[in-house]
């Protein structure tokens, strides 16, 4: 997915920028970047790969090179960022959290207009650079950002570092979050520091003395100064925020639309417990994102929660990928350590966030049985993933056929596109048959998924305000014409 952090302060912002960006590290695994602006020294930028290391270790030695009262940081799962631009709008830097499905289509049109695009390795285009070019086609930043909203298919939220403050613009349908924080405190030397920050994760704020002010609304554009916030374009009424924030990639302590991720996961687990009559000896969450659900499930069933499996990652990043296949397999296995003492002879309910391909869970279940588990019951905190996501890059899947559900539908129907409405309908005959087959292929004693109705209820927003496209294909990409200009 990716995440970003921007801050503008009455004092030097480098420390806040560094640590605030680091709190978004769980959202991306490929690259990271920082940029600051200083009136005398201008823009200063650095970009590093995260594929073999952590954010902090890459940037810590460079912090002395940065200075200024405003800056942006980004953790990216896509392209190198930030992009620095000099245009008729002035000098600025931009970072995005985006998935642009018509990237090459737009690029071809721009090239036909004799505009320039840098080409990255493996013939890839930098989608953040494309966003900058679309912004430059506007008469103002607001005009240019709306041009981005109009042209792209997918989603795009962005932060823009200008010579006159930071502009935060949330995706037109609010699929990805931007949270605003505010700081106003006395420093040890008696001076008063005021600052605003914008982040993908509200977790970035507390330890840096920011208080959560509010979320940027869908399609809203705001400009931050150290002592003020200006609304350049109000939010639209419709919202399609991604439900997977609460299911998987959101940090447990973060809140989106004022709703805490861990709280939702626990409620979701309790709701699943109401539909379940399994007899088991203990409940365990597969770390990290399955833990909150497991606690709620344990509370709802009164089956004791125990840490029968633990995660071990202190010596490598979660993105660490050795070049050798056998080593890759070993690393994937080493990150989850089963506790044989707690597993042996036990009937265990394992709670996890989702099943995509099923490969990792299949290997985990095999290992649980090898360590003495008597029964392995798996409970998933979201419905089956039947549709690939065209809006957020929350998996590395390149095609819907990487989903275990689609492969099963193909095997059942002879066509991976057949009866998708039936297979995604809670407790339909097709749904039940598909779930039973997933359980069989993964070697599970039993398998149950959260109902989409319960997931939405645990989030607490109206169904029409939550994107559930990957479960039921119900969400939309564009606003109706009568709302597009609101």
Secondary structure, DSSP 8 states (H G I E B T S, - for coil): --EEEEEEESS--HHHHHHHHHTTGGG-SSEEEEEEEETTTEEEEEEEE-TTS-HHHHHGGGGGG---SEEEEEEESSS---EEEEETTEEEEEEEEEEETTHHHHHHHHHHTT----B-GGG-B-HHHHHHHHHHTSSSHHHHHHHHHHH-SEEEEEEEEETTEEEEE--TT--S--EEEEEEEE-TTS-EEEEEEEES-GGGTGGGT-EEEEE--TT-EEEEETTEEEEEE---S---EETHIIIIIS-TT-EETTEEHHHHHHHHHHHHHHT-----SEEEE-TTTTHHHHHHHHHHHT--B---EEE--TTS-TT---SSHHHHHHHHHHTEEE-HHHHTT-EEEEEES--SSSHHHHHHHHHHHHTT-SEEEEEESS----S--SS---S--SSGGGSHHHHHHHHHHS-TTTTHHHHTSTT-HHHHHHHHHHHHHHT-SEEEE--HHHHHHHHTS-GGGEE-HHHHS---SS--TTTTT-
